[in-house]
């Protein structure tokens, strides 16, 4: 049995996420976690809300609430949405947890002791109107590299270039929009990434199996030169940078930079889980410490391309620089952006579908299927209502849903709600078994490789094979002259349903569970042998005809939703 550690990029606490955020990290991570569990692997799948830094403070201020109260409320909201989408986290934690405070401060001390942290004086923007220093994300302006007018002071979301606030053209306060900014002296802790550049580059060079998107972004940043980064900010909300036992002085009133503490929360979330369950330190350290069992762990991260630099450079620099035996990531699956109907998702403009709104329209499995089958792997992809309608109607309703409905309803009408006896399998059934065995192998290979879109296409082809079989075997025609022959066909087709449910569960878990219950099966098991799997339901086994699995989307609904989520211009 293999042990696999899976993390997905932490969603910011500031509001409900849109579908692009969902497909960029959490959803494909869940797909892989569910698949590996089904194959018998031990999996630790953790995530958390990212609660520190500028986004949290600005969102709380906008909501008129204390930041701690705002974060607690939004954590519960995001955790609930995760459950409703079937995200099977083993733990969904909070970066504001005591565990993350302790680990962040611990790693900072280790970096200092090893000569990879130092205090530097710097000139930082001070907003006269706001009466405060402006950490990087509190400063917005035009990117000097690509001209994007809403670049942040740490990174341009458009071209992903790493920035300093002072590099922005026409800088302004993200709080008030004021341009009355002055450069004033302040002191901060700096992570000396330049000292670790050689080790990080050698580590990245060793990852020959990483996706091109991941490697290209990491190498681009390395080519530009791995710069030392300030890891503290003049904020009130976050992990305190001055604490008992700290080997430095003068960091009062400062907290650690959100991008320093957020990835550490992956480790802390695992510790949160262990502590919540009343287990000892070894329960989480076996996943993260090479000297305590983590050498046998494969660690996979899922994220959007904008998060790649921090996960390939800054977070590894923290762990490597600690000189402690921490587990480093083995594979990073990164994704491009999902755009919305010719443009971008926009919270401020009400443009696009957000996670809560999507569930008001259709069940989670419809969204899971479309998003995963159109995952932005090789390039940016685009959500359109026409494409979504076609995918739900054709893939889910016509292929999978129609097969289940035809088989179960025909059986009920001719044989009752029990698997019929009589007849034997013929050459057609043997040929399909051989075909499905080959298709199953292809599907597993694609899922192992985390080829999300290709895996969805392979699964759909397995569903389609059942429909083709049913059309060719035509039990409704055979029944007239040979009821036993029709019984054998239907018995074979009924057994395809739990087979499909097991294979489909990583993509559409709620539907798979419905089929498990309706088909009267105690537990879905991944098929080790196709022929044996297709004899699971023996003659006399009782089942219930499922309700409609997926209803079709009408043209009128599609037009209404398209107008509803078009935004305010």
Secondary structure, 3 states (H helix, E strand, C coil): CCEEEEEECCEECCCCCEHHHHHHHHHHHHHHHHHHHHCCCEEEEEEEEECCCHHHHHHHHHHCCCHHHHHHHHHHHHHHHHHHCCCCCCEEEECCCHHHHHHHHHHHHHHHHCCCEEEEEEEEEEECCCCEECCHHHEEEECCCCCCCCEECCECCCCCCECCHHHCEEEEECCCCCCCEEEEEEEEEEECHHHHHHHHHHHHHCCCCCCHHHHHHHHHHHHHCCCCEECEECCCCCCECCCCCCCCCCCCCCEECHHHHHHHHHHHHHHHHHHHCCCCCHHHHHHHEHHHCHHHEEEEEEEEHHHHHHHHHHHHHHHHHCCCCECCCCEEEEECCEEECCECCECCCCECCEHHHHHHHCCHHHHHHHHHHCCCCCCCEEECHHHHHHHHHHHHHHHHHHHHHHHHHHHHHHCCCECCCCCCCCHHHHHHHHHHHHHHHHHHHHHHCCCHHHHHHHHHHHHHHHHHHHHHHCHHHHHHHCHHHHHHHHHHHHHHHHHHHHHHCCCCHHHHHHHHHHCCCCCCCCCCCHHHHCCCCCCCCECCCCCCCCCCCCHHHHHHHHHHCCCCC
